[in-house]
């Protein structure tokens, strides 16, 4: 946690299942966010339900959450309604 908060983010190798398991737990509790780094360098935000499956196909980037109530614009339109009351 200290390393993530000090640096802002921390890369996790694709095959590092132990660290991915810990990062998934931290995501479920809302402390960090996970991004899957694709082969072309682009990133895709992982939901906790996706992260539980521990894909070893791609490395991850663990980042500190900017705010507890932040909602990205990357959410599917079906999920935006879930957070409608939190949007400012």
C-alpha positions as CSV (number, residue, x, y, z in Angstrom):
1,X,0.0,0.0,0.0
2,X,2.8,2.4,0.9
3,X,4.6,1.8,-2.4
4,X,1.4,2.3,-4.4
5,X,0.4,5.5,-2.6
6,X,4.0,6.9,-2.7
7,X,4.5,6.2,-6.4
8,X,0.9,6.6,-7.5
9,X,0.9,3.2,-9.3
10,X,2.7,-0.1,-9.3
11,X,3.1,-2.6,-12.1
12,X,2.3,-6.3,-11.6
13,X,3.8,-8.9,-13.9
14,X,1.3,-11.1,-15.8
15,X,2.4,-14.3,-14.0
16,X,2.5,-12.9,-10.4
17,X,-0.7,-14.5,-9.0
18,X,0.0,-13.8,-5.4
19,X,0.3,-10.0,-5.9
20,X,-2.7,-10.0,-8.2
21,X,-4.7,-11.8,-5.5
22,X,-3.8,-9.2,-2.9
23,X,-4.5,-6.3,-5.3
24,X,-7.9,-7.8,-6.1
25,X,-8.7,-7.8,-2.4
26,X,-7.6,-4.2,-2.1
27,X,-9.8,-3.3,-5.1
28,X,-12.9,-5.0,-3.5
29,X,-12.4,-2.9,-0.4
30,X,-12.1,0.2,-2.5
31,X,-8.5,1.2,-1.7
32,X,-7.0,0.9,-5.2
33,X,-8.0,0.4,-8.8
34,X,-6.7,-2.1,-11.3
35,X,-5.9,-1.6,-15.0
36,X,-5.0,-4.5,-17.3
37,X,-2.2,-3.5,-19.6
38,X,-2.9,-4.8,-23.1
39,X,-0.2,-5.9,-25.6
40,X,-0.3,-2.6,-27.4
41,X,0.2,-0.6,-24.2
42,X,-3.4,0.5,-23.8
43,X,-5.0,-0.1,-20.4
44,X,-8.5,-1.4,-19.5
45,X,-10.0,-0.7,-16.1
46,X,-10.9,-4.0,-14.3
47,X,-13.9,-4.4,-12.2
48,X,-13.5,-6.4,-8.9
49,X,-15.6,-9.2,-10.4
50,X,-13.2,-9.4,-13.4
51,X,-10.1,-9.2,-11.3
52,X,-11.1,-12.2,-9.1
53,X,-10.5,-14.5,-12.1
54,X,-6.8,-13.6,-12.1
55,X,-6.0,-13.5,-15.7
56,X,-2.3,-14.2,-16.3
57,X,-2.5,-13.2,-19.9
58,X,-1.7,-9.5,-19.3
59,X,0.2,-7.5,-16.6
60,X,-1.7,-5.2,-14.4
61,X,-1.2,-1.7,-13.0
62,X,-2.4,-1.0,-9.5
63,X,-3.2,2.6,-8.8
64,X,-4.4,4.6,-5.8
65,X,-8.0,5.7,-6.1
66,X,-8.3,9.4,-6.7
67,X,-11.4,9.7,-4.6
68,X,-13.7,7.2,-2.9
69,X,-16.7,8.5,-4.9
70,X,-15.1,9.1,-8.3
71,X,-17.0,7.6,-11.3
72,X,-15.2,7.4,-14.6
73,X,-16.8,8.2,-17.9
74,X,-15.6,4.8,-19.1
75,X,-18.6,3.0,-17.5
76,X,-21.0,1.3,-19.8
77,X,-24.3,3.1,-20.2
78,X,-26.1,0.3,-18.3
79,X,-23.9,1.0,-15.2
80,X,-24.1,4.8,-15.2
81,X,-27.5,4.6,-13.6
82,X,-26.1,2.7,-10.6
83,X,-24.0,5.7,-9.8
84,X,-26.4,8.5,-10.8
85,X,-27.0,9.7,-7.3
86,X,-23.3,10.2,-6.7
87,X,-22.6,12.2,-9.8
88,X,-22.2,15.9,-9.3
